[in-house]
Amino acid sequence: MEDEGKKEEKLEFDSMGQALGYISLDQARVLALQHARDNRDIYGRYADADLVWEVAAAEETEDYYEVRLSYCIVYEATRR
């Protein structure tokens, strides 16, 4: 019975060293930012604009992570 407990705690990894079935809160933040950048259709008329995202809030619940992003448009005057 004791071996079963140890077996449940063991993390499995893929060929690239990534944990299977589990990510950290930091990884969830990165994935949320990547998803926002790669799926710009939801921004409507701003989909083709230069946008900057930041994590507004991130928390771990019992079953998943909640990551909230905010974004703003980069205007010509702010570019250097």
N, C-alpha and C positions, 0 to 999 in steps of 0.2 A: 504494500500500500504506500509506503514511503517513497518508492521509486516513481509512482504515478504523480505525486506532488512535484517532484523534481522535473518530470517530463513536461508538465504544464508550464513551468516557469521558463523552460528553454525556448529561446528565440531562434527562429529559422531565418537564414539569409539566402539571397539569390546569388548568382554568379558574380555580381558587381559589388557584393558586400552590403546590400540594402536589406533592412529587416523586412520580412514578409508579414503583412497583416497588422503592422503597428508603425505609426510615425509619431514623432515628438511634436510638441506645440510649435516649436521653431520651424520644423518641416512643414507643418500645416500652414503657417504664415507664408512661407516661401511658395507653397503650392497655390494658395489663394491669390498671391500677387501674380504668379505665372498665368493662372487661369484668367484673371482680369485682363492681363496684357494680350493673351492669345484669343480671347473671345470678346472682341470690341463691338460686336453687333448690337449689344444691349444699350450702348451709349447713344443710339439714335444719331442726331445730327453732329454729335461730337465723336463719332466712331473713327473718323479720319484725322481728328485733331491730335496735336501733341499733348498727351496726358501724363500726369505724374500721380502715382498711387502711394498711399501710406496705410499702414495698419492702424486703424482707429481704436480697435479693441480686440482682444483675443483672450479666450478663457477655455478651460477644460471642464467639461461636464462629465457625468458618470460614463456616458457612452460615446461621446464625440467631442470635437472641438468646435467652438463658435469663433469665427474670425470675421470681423467687420472692417471693410476697407473704405477709405474716402479717396476721392480723386479731385484734381483740379486741372484746368487747362493751362498750358504754358503759352503765354502770349509773347509776341515778338519783343516787346519792351523788356521782358525778363530774361531773354536769351543773351548770351555773351559770346 
